[in-house]
Amino acid sequence: MLSFLLFATVVTKSQNLYYDFIPPYPVSSISMAYSPSTQTFYFHSGLSSDGTYHLGIQRFYKDSAQGLWRFTEQQGNNFPDSRSFYGSFFSQNQFYYIFGGVGEMGMYNDMWKYDTKYNVWTAISENQPISPRYSFAYTSFSSNDYQYFVVLGGKGNTRQASLLDFTY
């Protein structure tokens, strides 16, 4: 069964309008990943409606006590550069990864891991990184104790398919 969740739901009761969650600010050009164990959607930075970049990790999570969706954003300054048009995926029910994208400093080909349990970002080093790119097609999957992140195309690349694999 396929269902869609729209975060801008407004409910009417007795002629009063209210939001069924704390509404976030407008954001675009993001990649979102979901953790079923914590009922949380994660994304990093992204563009606001005025063209500036948001900072750090952003979360939409299910407030079980209230049965409502809530929104929080990362505090502090220890996170990857803000960006848009990047790829992301969730792994092992604890780690959120981002790759590439474009931001104020140009195009990226870096990979970062966010530990949702400890609220810590770590840069992932690659021996043979692929070229910087954004707005690419991607997917991720696990096989034989490896996590694969497949990147194809995008802007700023060399027209080659690239496969990144990470060992747990």
HELIX and SHEET records of a PDB file:
SHEET    1   A 2 VAL A  10  LYS A  13  0                                        
SHEET    2   A 2 ASN A  16  TYR A  19 -1                                        
SHEET    1   B 4 ALA A  33  SER A  35  0                                        
SHEET    2   B 4 THR A  40  HIS A  44 -1                                        
SHEET    3   B 4 ILE A  57  ASP A  63 -1                                        
SHEET    4   B 4 LEU A  68  GLU A  73 -1                                        
SHEET    1   C 4 GLY A  87  SER A  91  0                                        
SHEET    2   C 4 PHE A  95  GLY A 103 -1                                        
SHEET    3   C 4 GLY A 106  ASP A 115 -1                                        
SHEET    4   C 4 VAL A 120  ILE A 124 -1                                        
SHEET    1   D 3 ALA A 137  SER A 143  0                                        
SHEET    2   D 3 TYR A 146  LEU A 152 -1                                        
SHEET    3   D 3 ALA A 161  THR A 167 -1                                        
END                                                                             
